[in-house]
Amino acid sequence: MNVLDENILESQRQLLRSWDISIRQIGLELGRKGMADEEILPFLLTLSRPTFFTRDLRFAGSQICHARYCLIILAVGQYEVAHFVRRLLRHAAFNSQAKRMGAVIRVMPTRLAVWRLHTDQEIRVSWPD
């Protein structure tokens, strides 16, 4: 299940849907509007293997990796979110739910920074040409 934080613009959500990317958004289809950051991680554990997309940089780091979810931190412009969500979901290293679980991934225009469960070191992954 792909889950968007409520900080993702409606236009970006609609663009993802127009590309047939199945997503649900906090505050609209899931959870409640105005959920605090501290409530998000426990909430994700109630869902079935979610991939959570947010622009909130406070979610980055290996200490919040969990086997039952994936966190994607989008360090891109607010109007670029849909493009980078689709690009990440098509990346060979992350194109399935199984490949994403247990990871925290910071998406940047130039590369991906990945933290995996049970590792302390960031892995840098390039975008394919």
C-alpha positions, -999 to +999 in steps of 0.1 A: +000+000+000+014+034-010+005+061+015+010+099+011+015+122+040-010+150+042+018+174+033+017+162-004-003+186-026-037+175-040-024+182-076+004+157-070-020+131-056-042+135-087-013+132-110-002+099-094-037+086-098-038+097-134-007+075-139-026+045-123-004+046-092-025+033-063-021+056-034-040+067-003-035+099+017-034+106+054-063+128+064-084+118+033-086+080+030-065+070+060-060+082+096-072+116+104-063+151+093-036+168+114-020+136+127+012+145+146+045+131+134+048+110+165+015+093+156+025+084+120+050+055+127+026+036+151-002+042+126+019+027+098+023-005+118-015-010+117-014-011+079-004-040+057+033-033+046+029+004+037+053+026+017+049+060+032+058+091+012+065+124+029+083+157+024+091+159+061+129+156+065+126+147+102+117+111+093+152+104+079+177+080+096+184+044+103+169+045+138+133+045+124+138+015+100+112-012+106+106-045+088+069-038+084+071-005+065+091+017+042+096+054+046+103+076+016+115+112+023+111+133-008+137+160-007+124+176-039+102+205-048+065+203-039+055+202-076+080+175-084+067+149-059+046+128-083+074+126-108+099+113-082+074+089-066+068+073-100+105+073-107+113+056-074+086+030-078+101+021-112+137+019-100+150-016-102+162-016-066+128-005-052+102-016-078+084-041-055+070-039-020+094-066-008+124-047-020+113-015-001+103-030+032+127-022+061+142+008+043+142+046+049+149+062+015+157+099+010+149+108-026+169+137-041+171+148-077+207+136-080+206+103-060+189+082-033+202+078+002+191+045+017+191+032+053+183-004+058+172-023+088+201-036+110+227-014+093+242+019+106+256+032+073+238+051+046+239+035+011+240+059-019+221+047-049+222+064-083+193+071-106+195+050-138+205+070-169 
